[in-house]
């Protein structure tokens, strides 16, 4: 199997990302989050197409379940992106 770069969607509702290289700081983590978001959005689009054009009710149900898992994961990533964007602003509070 060829090596991939960036986030990799595993089909389990989660996305695995590699750690940011040391010294890249918040910018690398922020970019990793956006890469994870993009990967989830692609997986979500594929799940929606599979649900719409499924050849059986079982396949449609599996795709719908996967779509729901991806939506939860995407919501979490978007929340983390919003938090990271707030933290990047000058004068942002640190809790």
C-alpha positions as CSV (number, residue, x, y, z in Angstrom):
1,X,0.0,0.0,0.0
2,X,1.5,3.4,-0.9
3,X,2.2,5.9,1.8
4,X,-0.1,8.9,2.0
5,X,0.5,12.4,3.1
6,X,-1.8,14.4,5.4
7,X,-5.0,13.1,7.1
8,X,-6.3,9.7,6.2
9,X,-9.9,8.8,6.6
10,X,-10.2,5.2,7.9
11,X,-13.9,4.6,7.2
12,X,-14.6,4.4,10.9
13,X,-15.8,7.9,11.5
14,X,-12.4,9.1,12.5
15,X,-9.5,10.6,10.7
16,X,-5.9,9.9,11.5
17,X,-3.5,12.7,11.1
18,X,0.2,12.7,11.6
19,X,1.8,15.0,14.1
20,X,2.9,18.4,13.0
21,X,6.7,18.7,12.5
22,X,8.4,20.2,15.5
23,X,8.9,23.9,15.3
24,X,6.0,24.6,13.0
25,X,3.8,25.6,16.0
26,X,0.2,26.6,15.8
27,X,0.2,27.2,12.1
28,X,1.0,23.6,11.3
29,X,-1.7,22.4,13.8
30,X,-4.2,24.8,12.2
31,X,-3.3,23.5,8.7
32,X,-3.6,19.9,9.9
33,X,-7.1,20.6,11.2
34,X,-8.1,22.0,7.8
35,X,-6.6,18.9,6.1
36,X,-8.6,16.7,8.4
37,X,-11.8,18.8,7.6
38,X,-11.2,18.4,3.9
39,X,-10.8,14.6,4.3
40,X,-14.0,14.3,6.3
41,X,-15.9,16.4,3.8
42,X,-14.7,14.1,1.0
43,X,-15.7,11.0,2.9
44,X,-19.1,12.6,3.7
45,X,-19.7,13.4,0.0
46,X,-18.9,9.8,-0.9
47,X,-21.2,8.4,1.8
48,X,-24.0,10.6,0.6
49,X,-23.6,9.4,-3.0
50,X,-23.4,5.8,-1.8
51,X,-26.6,6.2,0.2
52,X,-28.5,7.8,-2.7
53,X,-27.5,5.2,-5.3
54,X,-27.3,2.1,-3.1
55,X,-28.3,-1.1,-4.7
56,X,-29.9,-2.5,-1.6
57,X,-31.6,-1.2,1.6
58,X,-28.7,-2.7,3.7
59,X,-26.1,-0.7,1.7
60,X,-28.2,2.4,2.0
61,X,-28.4,1.9,5.8
62,X,-24.7,1.4,6.1
63,X,-24.0,4.5,4.1
64,X,-26.5,6.5,6.2
65,X,-24.8,5.2,9.4
66,X,-21.4,6.2,8.0
67,X,-22.7,9.6,7.0
68,X,-24.0,10.2,10.6
69,X,-20.6,9.2,12.0
70,X,-18.8,11.5,9.6
71,X,-21.1,14.4,10.5
72,X,-20.3,14.0,14.2
73,X,-16.6,13.9,13.4
74,X,-16.8,17.0,11.1
75,X,-18.7,18.9,13.8
76,X,-15.9,18.2,16.2
77,X,-13.2,19.2,13.8
78,X,-15.0,22.4,12.9
79,X,-15.3,23.3,16.6
80,X,-11.5,22.7,17.0
81,X,-10.9,24.9,13.9
82,X,-13.0,27.7,15.4
83,X,-11.1,27.5,18.7
84,X,-7.8,27.5,16.8
85,X,-8.9,30.5,14.8
86,X,-9.8,32.4,17.9
87,X,-6.5,31.5,19.5
88,X,-4.7,32.9,16.4
89,X,-6.2,36.4,16.9
90,X,-4.1,39.0,18.6
91,X,-5.0,39.4,22.3
92,X,-6.9,36.2,22.4
93,X,-7.5,34.9,26.0
94,X,-5.8,31.7,27.0
95,X,-7.8,29.6,29.5
